[in-house]
């Protein structure tokens, strides 16, 4: 089995789980999370995200999927949709933080965080963990 076959199998399994979730099987989301979280984690880290930022980006992607699952018309596209969402979240956070380098070192103090970005970030996490 080649690399393309492995990716296709993962994408197909993700599409099946996502389709089941949208059809009302909420337990199918657990399978989808188990399948794709390692890929999303790798995607975030490949963007230069710190461990903490990668965790936030992946959680935000899952939250966005639950909030907007009806917008993903083709279940086969869910894996790509999540990967793009994680990338964009990493980029957005880097822009909000005012950092342009690839390494997002969270040990640097941010004397002037953007209050609206912080509010959105905190609300996203509150909703996710609730």
TORKOL-4160 file (C-alpha; in steps of 0.2 Angstrom, whole numbers, padded with zeros to 4 digits, m for minus):
130
<pt num="1" X="0000" Y="0000" Z="0000"/>
<pt num="2" X="0008" Y="0017" Z="m0005"/>
<pt num="3" X="0007" Y="0033" Z="0004"/>
<pt num="4" X="m0008" Y="0040" Z="m0007"/>
<pt num="5" X="m0018" Y="0024" Z="m0002"/>
<pt num="6" X="m0015" Y="0028" Z="0016"/>
<pt num="7" X="m0020" Y="0046" Z="0015"/>
<pt num="8" X="m0035" Y="0041" Z="0005"/>
<pt num="9" X="m0040" Y="0028" Z="0017"/>
<pt num="10" X="m0039" Y="0040" Z="0031"/>
<pt num="11" X="m0049" Y="0053" Z="0021"/>
<pt num="12" X="m0062" Y="0040" Z="0017"/>
<pt num="13" X="m0063" Y="0035" Z="0035"/>
<pt num="14" X="m0064" Y="0053" Z="0041"/>
<pt num="15" X="m0078" Y="0056" Z="0028"/>
<pt num="16" X="m0088" Y="0041" Z="0034"/>
<pt num="17" X="m0087" Y="0047" Z="0052"/>
<pt num="18" X="m0091" Y="0065" Z="0048"/>
<pt num="19" X="m0106" Y="0059" Z="0037"/>
<pt num="20" X="m0112" Y="0048" Z="0052"/>
<pt num="21" X="m0110" Y="0063" Z="0064"/>
<pt num="22" X="m0120" Y="0075" Z="0052"/>
<pt num="23" X="m0134" Y="0061" Z="0051"/>
<pt num="24" X="m0136" Y="0062" Z="0070"/>
<pt num="25" X="m0123" Y="0049" Z="0077"/>
<pt num="26" X="m0114" Y="0061" Z="0089"/>
<pt num="27" X="m0102" Y="0046" Z="0094"/>
<pt num="28" X="m0095" Y="0047" Z="0076"/>
<pt num="29" X="m0087" Y="0063" Z="0081"/>
<pt num="30" X="m0076" Y="0054" Z="0094"/>
<pt num="31" X="m0070" Y="0043" Z="0080"/>
<pt num="32" X="m0067" Y="0058" Z="0069"/>
<pt num="33" X="m0057" Y="0066" Z="0083"/>
<pt num="34" X="m0047" Y="0050" Z="0086"/>
<pt num="35" X="m0043" Y="0049" Z="0067"/>
<pt num="36" X="m0038" Y="0066" Z="0063"/>
<pt num="37" X="m0031" Y="0074" Z="0079"/>
<pt num="38" X="m0013" Y="0067" Z="0075"/>
<pt num="39" X="m0014" Y="0075" Z="0058"/>
<pt num="40" X="m0020" Y="0091" Z="0064"/>
<pt num="41" X="m0007" Y="0092" Z="0078"/>
<pt num="42" X="0007" Y="0088" Z="0065"/>
<pt num="43" X="0000" Y="0102" Z="0054"/>
<pt num="44" X="0000" Y="0115" Z="0068"/>
<pt num="45" X="0018" Y="0110" Z="0073"/>
<pt num="46" X="0024" Y="0111" Z="0055"/>
<pt num="47" X="0018" Y="0129" Z="0055"/>
<pt num="48" X="0030" Y="0133" Z="0068"/>
<pt num="49" X="0017" Y="0133" Z="0082"/>
<pt num="50" X="0023" Y="0130" Z="0100"/>
<pt num="51" X="0015" Y="0116" Z="0109"/>
<pt num="52" X="0002" Y="0127" Z="0118"/>
<pt num="53" X="m0002" Y="0136" Z="0102"/>
<pt num="54" X="m0004" Y="0119" Z="0092"/>
<pt num="55" X="m0016" Y="0113" Z="0105"/>
<pt num="56" X="m0026" Y="0129" Z="0104"/>
<pt num="57" X="m0026" Y="0128" Z="0085"/>
<pt num="58" X="m0032" Y="0110" Z="0085"/>
<pt num="59" X="m0046" Y="0113" Z="0098"/>
<pt num="60" X="m0052" Y="0129" Z="0088"/>
<pt num="61" X="m0053" Y="0119" Z="0072"/>
<pt num="62" X="m0064" Y="0105" Z="0081"/>
<pt num="63" X="m0075" Y="0119" Z="0088"/>
<pt num="64" X="m0077" Y="0127" Z="0071"/>
<pt num="65" X="m0081" Y="0111" Z="0063"/>
<pt num="66" X="m0095" Y="0108" Z="0076"/>
<pt num="67" X="m0101" Y="0125" Z="0074"/>
<pt num="68" X="m0102" Y="0125" Z="0055"/>
<pt num="69" X="m0103" Y="0107" Z="0051"/>
<pt num="70" X="m0118" Y="0111" Z="0039"/>
<pt num="71" X="m0106" Y="0121" Z="0028"/>
<pt num="72" X="m0095" Y="0107" Z="0024"/>
<pt num="73" X="m0106" Y="0100" Z="0009"/>
<pt num="74" X="m0095" Y="0085" Z="0004"/>
<pt num="75" X="m0090" Y="0074" Z="0019"/>
<pt num="76" X="m0075" Y="0069" Z="0009"/>
<pt num="77" X="m0068" Y="0087" Z="0011"/>
<pt num="78" X="m0068" Y="0087" Z="0030"/>
<pt num="79" X="m0050" Y="0082" Z="0032"/>
<pt num="80" X="m0044" Y="0095" Z="0020"/>
<pt num="81" X="m0056" Y="0108" Z="0029"/>
<pt num="82" X="m0049" Y="0104" Z="0046"/>
<pt num="83" X="m0031" Y="0105" Z="0040"/>
<pt num="84" X="m0034" Y="0122" Z="0032"/>
<pt num="85" X="m0043" Y="0128" Z="0047"/>
<pt num="86" X="m0028" Y="0123" Z="0058"/>
<pt num="87" X="m0016" Y="0132" Z="0047"/>
<pt num="88" X="m0026" Y="0148" Z="0046"/>
<pt num="89" X="m0028" Y="0147" Z="0065"/>
<pt num="90" X="m0009" Y="0146" Z="0067"/>
<pt num="91" X="m0007" Y="0161" Z="0055"/>
<pt num="92" X="m0020" Y="0171" Z="0063"/>
<pt num="93" X="m0013" Y="0169" Z="0080"/>
<pt num="94" X="0004" Y="0173" Z="0074"/>
<pt num="95" X="m0003" Y="0189" Z="0066"/>
<pt num="96" X="m0013" Y="0194" Z="0082"/>
<pt num="97" X="0003" Y="0191" Z="0092"/>
<pt num="98" X="0013" Y="0202" Z="0080"/>
<pt num="99" X="0026" Y="0189" Z="0077"/>
<pt num="100" X="0033" Y="0186" Z="0060"/>
<pt num="101" X="0045" Y="0172" Z="0063"/>
<pt num="102" X="0041" Y="0154" Z="0061"/>
<pt num="103" X="0045" Y="0150" Z="0079"/>
<pt num="104" X="0031" Y="0155" Z="0091"/>
<pt num="105" X="0040" Y="0157" Z="0107"/>
<pt num="106" X="0026" Y="0159" Z="0120"/>
<pt num="107" X="0039" Y="0164" Z="0133"/>
<pt num="108" X="0040" Y="0181" Z="0126"/>
<pt num="109" X="0029" Y="0193" Z="0136"/>
<pt num="110" X="0015" Y="0202" Z="0126"/>
<pt num="111" X="0014" Y="0219" Z="0134"/>
<pt num="112" X="m0001" Y="0224" Z="0123"/>
<pt num="113" X="m0012" Y="0210" Z="0118"/>
<pt num="114" X="m0026" Y="0213" Z="0107"/>
<pt num="115" X="m0042" Y="0213" Z="0119"/>
<pt num="116" X="m0054" Y="0208" Z="0105"/>
<pt num="117" X="m0043" Y="0193" Z="0100"/>
<pt num="118" X="m0041" Y="0188" Z="0118"/>
<pt num="119" X="m0060" Y="0189" Z="0121"/>
<pt num="120" X="m0063" Y="0178" Z="0105"/>
<pt num="121" X="m0050" Y="0166" Z="0111"/>
<pt num="122" X="m0056" Y="0164" Z="0128"/>
<pt num="123" X="m0074" Y="0162" Z="0122"/>
<pt num="124" X="m0069" Y="0149" Z="0110"/>
<pt num="125" X="m0061" Y="0139" Z="0124"/>
<pt num="126" X="m0075" Y="0141" Z="0136"/>
<pt num="127" X="m0087" Y="0134" Z="0123"/>
<pt num="128" X="m0076" Y="0120" Z="0118"/>
<pt num="129" X="m0073" Y="0114" Z="0136"/>
<pt num="130" X="m0091" Y="0117" Z="0141"/>
